[in-house]
Amino acid sequence: MAHMTTEDVHEYINGVCFKTGPPGKVGIETEWLVTDPDRPHARVTIDRLAELMEDCGPPPAGSRITFEPGGQIELSSVVLPGPAQAHEALAADLRHIGKTLADAGLHLAETGLDPVRAPVRLLRLPRYTAMERFFTNHRHVGGRTMMCSTASIQVCLDTGADAADVRERWEFLHRLGPVLVAAFANSAVWRGRPTGWKSTRWAIWAGIDASRTRPVLAPDTGVDPVTAWAEYALAARVMAVPEVPGGGGRWTADPGITLADWIAGRGPRPLTLADLEFHLSTLFPPVRPRGWWELRMIDALPHRWWPVPVALAAALTDDPRARSVAEEATARLCGDVAPASELWLRAARRGLDDAELAACARTCFDAAIEALPRGGSAELAALVDAYADHYVRRGLCPADTAGQVPAPRSAEPTSGARAPLTHRGGPS
C-alpha cells in the first residue's frame, strides 16, 4: 500500500476535491431531528428508526438514508440537473419516510438544534467514539452537542467548468455564506430557553476545533483554492487513527499530531490514501470541496421551506445574471475580500436584524427569484418569493417566529454557545 507525501496530498486534492466539468447539477443532504410528541424529552432510538426505515422500503427517488450520532435521520438525494429536479426527487423521498414515521407517532423536527433534549450519542461506531473523545480531550464542550443535537441542510453544487470558474465560485460562495447563515437561521432555543443567537447551531460549530471548522478562505489569504484546502488539511489536527488503514481494528483517538506531522513521520504508521480520505471527512468548514461544493452553513428549516436555500444557492451560483448581481452585493457586504470572522458571527447572532446582511439578502433573493424560471424552476421561484415575503423582506428569519423568539441582543448565550466570542476556535 503506497504511503502518502505532501505532494500526494496536493495532487489528490487537485484531482478529486476540485475536479471540473460543466456545472448545473444539484444535490441535497437534509438532516432531521426525530421526536416523539408523546415523550418530548426522550430520544428515539436508532434501532427503532432503522426498523421503520427497513419496513417502509427504499425511497422511491433513490435518496440514501443514514443516521447521525444522536439519531438524526439524513436523506442524501441523488445528483440531478438543476434545483427543480433535485427538489422533486428529495420531496418524494421525504414524503415516503415521513408517512412511515407519522404512522409510528414520530415527527421530523423543524429546527436546526434540539431545543430541549440533552445530547446523547446513540451511534456507537468507532469513528464517532473517537470523535467524541477528541472533543473531550480538547475541552470543546460543544462537541457532543454538535454531534448529537444539530441538524442542517447541505446544498451540493458543481465546482465549476475550469480553474478560473472554480476560483470565482469559491470566492463567491464564501461571501454568500454569512447571508445564508442569517437568512435561514433557525436555532434560537437550546436547553429549553432562548440563547441570544438566531443560529445557535452555527455558534456551537464555531466553538469547536478551529483547525477543522473555520472557513478555509479568510480575508488575508489570496492563494488558489487547491493550495488553500491542501494547507488547511495539512494544518488540521488528526482526529483519530485506525489500527488498519480504512477503519479496521482498534482506533487511536486524538494522537496529538497534525496531518503534516503524520507525513513527516510523527504518526503511528505511514499515512495512506484511506487515512487521507478519512481525515478530509473530519474537516467541517462552511464551504467544503469534495469534488463539488458542499455548503454546510444552513440550519434545518420548517418543512415548507427546506427547498428555498437549495433553489437560492443554485440560482445565484449557476445563473450568470443572478450571480453577477449577487457577486456585487456580497462583495459590497464583505468589502471586496473574504468575509471576516466577525461577519459570520454577526450573521449567526443577529440574523437579518443586521441591516447590512438584510440588504444583501434582499438583493440576492430578488436575483434568484428572477433567475429560477429561466432555469425551468418557476415553482421554486414562487416558493422563494413566498419565503422572502414571510421573512427576508421583513428583516426576519425562522428563528424569529414559531415560538423561537431570541433573547435581547445584549444577552449572552448559554455556556456551550458562548465559545465563539471568547475562544480562538471560532471562525477566522
C-alpha positions as CSV (number, residue, x, y, z in Angstrom):
1,M,0.0,0.0,0.0
2,A,1.5,3.4,-1.1
3,H,2.4,5.9,1.6
4,M,1.4,9.5,1.1
5,T,3.6,12.6,0.8
6,T,2.8,16.2,0.9
7,E,2.9,16.3,-2.9
8,D,0.4,13.4,-3.0
9,V,-2.0,15.3,-0.8
10,H,-1.9,18.3,-3.1
11,E,-2.3,16.1,-6.2
12,Y,-5.3,14.2,-4.6
13,I,-7.0,17.4,-3.6
14,N,-6.5,18.9,-7.1
15,G,-7.7,15.8,-8.9
16,V,-10.6,14.7,-6.6
17,C,-11.7,17.7,-4.5
18,F,-11.6,20.2,-7.3
19,K,-12.5,18.2,-10.4
20,T,-14.0,20.4,-13.0
21,G,-16.8,19.9,-15.6
22,P,-19.9,21.5,-17.0
23,P,-21.8,22.9,-13.9
24,G,-25.5,22.8,-13.2
25,K,-26.1,19.6,-11.2
26,V,-27.5,19.9,-7.7
27,G,-27.5,17.5,-4.7
28,I,-29.2,18.0,-1.3
29,E,-28.5,16.5,2.1
30,T,-31.1,17.1,4.7
31,E,-30.7,16.2,8.4
32,W,-33.7,15.9,10.7
33,L,-34.0,15.5,14.4
34,V,-36.7,12.9,15.1
35,T,-39.1,13.4,18.1
36,D,-41.9,11.6,19.8
37,P,-44.6,14.2,20.7
38,D,-45.8,11.9,23.4
39,R,-42.3,11.8,25.0
40,P,-40.7,15.1,24.0
41,H,-37.7,14.7,26.3
42,A,-36.9,11.1,25.2
43,R,-34.5,10.1,22.4
44,V,-35.9,7.9,19.6
45,T,-33.5,5.0,19.3
46,I,-31.7,4.3,16.1
47,D,-32.8,0.6,16.4
48,R,-36.4,1.8,16.2
49,L,-35.7,4.2,13.4
50,A,-33.7,1.6,11.4
51,E,-36.6,-0.9,11.7
52,L,-39.1,1.7,10.5
53,M,-36.9,2.6,7.5
54,E,-36.4,-1.1,6.7
55,D,-40.2,-1.7,6.8
56,C,-41.1,1.3,4.5
57,G,-38.6,0.1,1.8
58,P,-36.2,2.2,-0.2
59,P,-37.0,5.8,-1.0
60,P,-38.7,5.9,-4.4
61,A,-36.4,8.6,-5.9
62,G,-33.2,6.9,-4.7
63,S,-32.1,9.1,-1.7
64,R,-29.7,7.5,0.7
65,I,-30.7,7.2,4.3
66,T,-28.1,7.4,7.0
67,F,-28.1,8.3,10.7
68,E,-26.1,10.9,12.6
69,P,-24.7,10.1,16.1
70,G,-27.7,11.5,18.1
71,G,-30.3,9.6,16.0
72,Q,-30.8,12.3,13.4
73,I,-32.0,11.0,10.0
74,E,-30.1,12.2,7.0
75,L,-31.5,11.9,3.5
76,S,-29.0,12.5,0.7
77,S,-30.6,13.0,-2.7
78,V,-29.3,11.7,-6.0
79,V,-27.5,14.3,-8.0
80,L,-29.7,15.8,-10.7
81,P,-29.6,18.7,-13.3
82,G,-30.9,21.8,-11.6
83,P,-32.7,22.6,-8.3
84,A,-36.2,21.7,-9.6
85,Q,-35.4,18.1,-10.3
86,A,-33.4,17.7,-7.1
87,H,-36.2,19.2,-5.1
88,E,-38.8,16.9,-6.7
89,A,-36.8,13.8,-6.0
90,L,-36.0,14.6,-2.4
91,A,-39.5,15.8,-1.7
92,A,-40.9,12.4,-2.8
93,D,-38.4,10.6,-0.6
94,L,-39.2,12.8,2.4
95,R,-42.9,12.1,1.9
96,H,-42.1,8.4,1.8
97,I,-40.3,8.3,5.1
98,G,-42.4,11.0,6.7
99,K,-45.6,8.9,6.3
100,T,-43.9,5.9,7.9
101,L,-42.7,8.0,10.8
102,A,-46.0,9.7,11.3
103,D,-47.8,6.3,11.3
104,A,-45.4,5.4,14.2
105,G,-46.2,8.5,16.1
106,L,-42.9,10.2,15.3
107,H,-42.1,13.6,13.9
108,L,-39.4,15.3,11.9
109,A,-38.5,18.4,13.9
110,E,-38.4,21.8,12.2
111,T,-35.3,23.2,13.8
112,G,-31.5,23.2,13.4
113,L,-30.9,22.4,17.1
114,D,-32.7,20.2,19.6
115,P,-34.4,22.7,21.9
116,V,-35.0,20.5,24.9
117,R,-33.3,17.1,24.8
118,A,-29.8,16.6,26.2
119,P,-27.2,15.4,23.7
120,V,-26.9,11.6,23.9
121,R,-24.8,9.6,21.4
122,L,-26.7,6.7,20.1
123,L,-24.5,5.6,17.2
124,R,-21.5,3.6,18.6
125,L,-19.3,3.3,15.5
126,P,-15.6,3.7,16.2
127,R,-15.4,6.9,14.2
128,Y,-17.9,8.6,16.5
129,T,-16.4,7.3,19.6
130,A,-13.0,8.7,18.5
131,M,-14.7,12.0,17.5
132,E,-16.3,12.4,20.9
133,R,-13.0,11.6,22.7
134,F,-11.2,14.1,20.6
135,F,-13.5,16.9,21.5
136,T,-13.5,15.9,25.2
137,N,-9.7,15.8,25.2
138,H,-9.5,19.4,23.8
139,R,-12.3,20.6,26.1
140,H,-14.6,21.5,23.3
141,V,-17.8,21.3,25.4
142,G,-20.0,21.8,22.4
143,G,-18.6,18.8,20.5
144,R,-21.2,16.3,21.8
145,T,-24.0,18.8,21.2
146,M,-22.7,19.3,17.6
147,M,-22.7,15.6,17.0
148,C,-26.0,14.7,18.7
149,S,-28.3,17.7,18.7
150,T,-27.8,19.7,15.5
151,A,-29.4,19.4,12.0
152,S,-28.7,21.2,8.8
153,I,-29.4,21.4,5.1
154,Q,-26.4,20.9,2.9
155,V,-26.6,22.2,-0.7
156,C,-24.2,20.5,-3.1
157,L,-23.2,22.3,-6.3
158,D,-20.7,21.7,-9.1
159,T,-17.2,23.2,-8.6
160,G,-17.1,24.9,-12.0
161,A,-16.2,24.5,-15.7
162,D,-12.5,25.2,-15.4
163,A,-9.9,26.5,-12.9
164,A,-10.9,30.2,-13.3
165,D,-14.6,29.4,-12.8
166,V,-13.7,27.3,-9.7
167,R,-11.9,30.2,-8.1
168,E,-14.7,32.6,-8.9
169,R,-17.3,30.2,-7.3
170,W,-15.0,29.5,-4.4
171,E,-14.7,33.2,-3.5
172,F,-18.4,33.9,-4.2
173,L,-19.7,31.1,-2.1
174,H,-17.6,32.2,0.9
175,R,-19.0,35.7,0.6
176,L,-22.5,34.4,0.2
177,G,-22.1,32.1,3.3
178,P,-22.9,34.7,6.1
179,V,-26.0,35.7,4.1
180,L,-27.2,32.1,4.1
181,V,-26.5,31.8,7.8
182,A,-28.5,34.9,8.6
183,A,-31.4,34.3,6.2
184,F,-32.0,30.7,7.3
185,A,-31.1,30.9,11.0
186,N,-33.5,28.6,12.8
187,S,-32.0,27.5,16.2
188,A,-32.6,30.2,18.8
189,V,-33.7,27.8,21.6
190,W,-31.5,25.4,23.5
191,R,-31.9,23.6,26.8
192,G,-35.4,25.0,26.9
193,R,-34.7,28.7,26.7
194,P,-33.6,31.4,24.2
195,T,-29.8,31.7,23.8
196,G,-29.4,35.2,22.3
197,W,-28.4,33.7,18.9
198,K,-30.5,33.3,15.9
199,S,-28.4,30.3,14.8
200,T,-27.1,28.7,17.9
201,R,-26.2,25.7,15.7
202,W,-23.6,27.8,14.0
203,A,-22.3,29.2,17.3
204,I,-21.8,25.6,18.6
205,W,-20.0,24.5,15.5
206,A,-17.8,27.7,15.6
207,G,-16.9,26.9,19.2
208,I,-15.2,23.6,18.5
209,D,-11.7,22.9,17.0
210,A,-10.9,25.8,14.7
211,S,-8.4,23.7,12.7
212,R,-11.4,21.8,11.2
213,T,-14.4,24.2,11.4
214,R,-13.1,27.7,10.4
215,P,-13.8,28.9,6.9
216,V,-11.0,28.0,4.5
217,L,-11.0,31.3,2.8
218,A,-10.1,34.2,5.1
219,P,-9.6,37.9,4.3
220,D,-5.8,37.7,4.5
221,T,-5.4,34.8,2.1
222,G,-5.1,35.0,-1.6
223,V,-3.9,31.6,-2.5
224,D,-5.7,29.5,-5.1
225,P,-8.4,27.1,-3.8
226,V,-6.4,23.9,-4.2
227,T,-3.5,25.2,-2.2
228,A,-5.8,26.7,0.4
229,W,-7.6,23.5,1.0
230,A,-4.4,21.4,1.0
231,E,-2.8,23.7,3.5
232,Y,-5.9,23.7,5.7
233,A,-6.0,19.9,5.7
234,L,-2.3,19.6,6.4
235,A,-2.6,22.0,9.4
236,A,-5.6,20.4,10.9
237,R,-5.3,18.1,13.9
238,V,-5.8,14.4,13.2
239,M,-8.9,13.3,15.0
240,A,-8.2,9.5,15.0
241,V,-6.1,6.8,13.5
242,P,-7.5,3.3,12.8
243,E,-5.1,0.5,13.5
244,V,-5.8,-0.8,10.0
245,P,-6.0,1.7,7.1
246,G,-9.6,2.0,6.0
247,G,-11.0,1.7,9.5
248,G,-10.3,-1.8,10.7
249,G,-9.1,-2.8,14.2
250,R,-8.8,-0.6,17.2
251,W,-8.7,3.2,16.8
252,T,-6.4,5.7,18.5
253,A,-8.3,8.9,19.2
254,D,-6.5,12.2,19.2
255,P,-2.9,11.2,18.6
256,G,-1.7,14.7,19.1
257,I,-0.5,15.5,15.6
258,T,-1.5,17.4,12.5
259,L,-1.7,15.8,9.1
260,A,1.6,17.4,8.2
261,D,3.2,15.9,11.4
262,W,1.9,12.5,10.3
263,I,3.5,12.8,6.8
264,A,6.8,14.0,8.5
265,G,7.0,10.7,10.4
266,R,5.4,11.5,13.7
267,G,2.4,9.3,13.3
268,P,1.9,5.7,14.4
269,R,2.5,4.4,10.9
270,P,2.9,5.9,7.4
271,L,-0.1,7.8,6.0
272,T,-2.1,6.0,3.3
273,L,-4.8,7.2,0.9
274,A,-7.5,5.8,3.1
275,D,-6.2,7.8,6.0
276,L,-6.2,11.0,4.0
277,E,-9.8,10.3,2.9
278,F,-10.9,9.8,6.4
279,H,-9.0,12.9,7.6
280,L,-10.7,15.1,5.0
281,S,-14.1,13.7,6.1
282,T,-13.5,15.0,9.6
283,L,-13.0,18.6,8.4
284,F,-16.1,20.7,8.5
285,P,-15.6,24.2,7.1
286,P,-18.8,26.0,5.9
287,V,-17.7,25.6,2.2
288,R,-16.2,22.1,1.8
289,P,-14.7,21.0,-1.5
290,R,-15.4,17.3,-2.2
291,G,-15.4,17.2,-6.0
292,W,-18.4,19.5,-5.6
293,W,-19.1,22.4,-3.2
294,E,-20.8,21.3,0.0
295,L,-22.5,24.3,1.7
296,R,-22.7,23.4,5.4
297,M,-23.8,26.7,7.0
298,I,-27.6,26.4,6.7
299,D,-29.9,25.4,9.6
300,A,-32.5,22.7,9.1
301,L,-35.8,24.5,8.4
302,P,-39.6,24.1,8.7
303,H,-40.8,21.5,6.2
304,R,-42.4,24.1,3.9
305,W,-39.2,26.0,3.4
306,W,-36.4,23.4,3.1
307,P,-36.2,23.8,-0.7
308,V,-35.6,27.5,-0.5
309,P,-31.9,27.6,0.3
310,V,-31.3,24.9,-2.3
311,A,-33.0,27.0,-5.0
312,L,-31.4,30.2,-3.9
313,A,-27.8,28.9,-3.8
314,A,-28.2,27.1,-7.1
315,A,-29.7,30.0,-8.9
316,L,-27.2,32.5,-7.6
317,T,-24.2,30.2,-8.5
318,D,-25.2,28.8,-11.8
319,D,-27.3,31.6,-13.5
320,P,-24.8,34.2,-14.8
321,R,-27.0,37.2,-14.5
322,A,-28.1,36.3,-11.0
323,R,-24.5,35.6,-10.0
324,S,-23.3,38.9,-11.3
325,V,-25.9,40.7,-9.1
326,A,-25.1,38.6,-6.1
327,E,-21.4,38.9,-6.5
328,E,-21.7,42.7,-6.5
329,A,-23.9,42.7,-3.4
330,T,-21.8,40.2,-1.4
331,A,-18.5,42.0,-2.4
332,R,-20.0,45.2,-1.1
333,L,-21.1,43.4,2.1
334,C,-17.6,41.9,2.7
335,G,-15.5,44.9,1.4
336,D,-14.2,43.1,-1.6
337,V,-12.5,40.4,0.5
338,A,-13.5,37.1,2.1
339,P,-15.9,37.6,5.0
340,A,-14.2,38.2,8.3
341,S,-15.0,36.1,11.4
342,E,-16.9,39.0,12.8
343,L,-19.4,38.9,9.9
344,W,-20.0,35.2,10.2
345,L,-20.7,35.7,13.9
346,R,-22.9,38.7,13.3
347,A,-25.0,36.6,10.9
348,A,-25.4,33.8,13.5
349,R,-26.2,36.1,16.4
350,R,-28.4,38.7,14.7
351,G,-29.8,37.1,11.6
352,L,-31.5,39.7,9.4
353,D,-31.7,42.1,12.3
354,D,-28.4,43.2,10.9
355,A,-29.1,45.9,8.3
356,E,-26.2,45.2,6.0
357,L,-26.9,41.5,5.9
358,A,-30.6,42.1,5.4
359,A,-30.0,44.5,2.4
360,C,-27.6,41.9,0.8
361,A,-30.1,39.1,1.4
362,R,-33.0,41.1,-0.2
363,T,-30.8,41.7,-3.3
364,C,-29.8,38.0,-3.5
365,F,-33.3,36.7,-3.1
366,D,-34.7,39.1,-5.8
367,A,-31.9,38.0,-8.2
368,A,-32.7,34.3,-7.6
369,I,-36.4,34.8,-8.0
370,E,-35.8,36.3,-11.4
371,A,-33.4,33.6,-12.4
372,L,-35.2,30.5,-11.4
373,P,-37.8,30.5,-14.1
374,R,-35.1,30.9,-16.7
375,G,-33.7,27.5,-15.5
376,G,-37.0,25.7,-15.5
377,S,-37.7,26.2,-11.8
378,A,-40.7,28.5,-11.8
379,E,-42.5,26.7,-9.0
380,L,-39.4,27.1,-6.8
381,A,-39.2,30.8,-7.7
382,A,-42.7,31.2,-6.3
383,L,-41.7,29.4,-3.1
384,V,-38.5,31.5,-2.7
385,D,-40.7,34.6,-3.3
386,A,-43.1,33.5,-0.6
387,Y,-40.2,32.9,1.8
388,A,-38.8,36.4,1.0
389,D,-42.3,37.9,1.8
390,H,-42.6,35.9,5.0
391,Y,-39.1,36.6,6.3
392,V,-36.4,38.4,4.3
393,R,-38.3,41.5,3.2
394,R,-39.5,41.9,6.8
395,G,-35.9,41.5,8.2
396,L,-36.8,38.2,9.8
397,C,-35.6,34.6,9.7
398,P,-37.3,31.4,11.0
399,A,-35.7,31.9,14.5
400,D,-37.9,35.0,14.9
401,T,-41.2,33.1,14.5
402,A,-42.9,29.9,15.5
403,G,-42.2,30.5,19.2
404,Q,-38.4,30.8,18.7
405,V,-38.0,34.3,19.9
406,P,-34.4,35.1,20.8
407,A,-33.3,36.8,24.0
408,P,-32.3,40.5,23.6
409,R,-29.2,41.1,21.7
410,S,-27.2,42.1,24.7
411,A,-27.8,38.8,26.4
412,E,-25.0,36.2,26.3
413,P,-25.8,32.7,25.0
414,T,-25.8,29.8,27.4
415,S,-22.5,28.2,28.3
416,G,-21.8,26.0,25.3
417,A,-22.7,28.6,22.7
418,R,-20.6,31.3,24.3
419,A,-17.3,29.9,22.9
420,P,-17.2,31.8,19.6
421,L,-16.9,35.2,21.3
422,T,-14.1,34.2,23.6
423,H,-12.5,31.1,22.2
424,R,-10.0,31.1,19.3
425,G,-11.8,28.0,18.0
426,G,-14.3,30.3,16.3
427,P,-14.1,31.2,12.6
428,S,-11.3,33.3,11.4
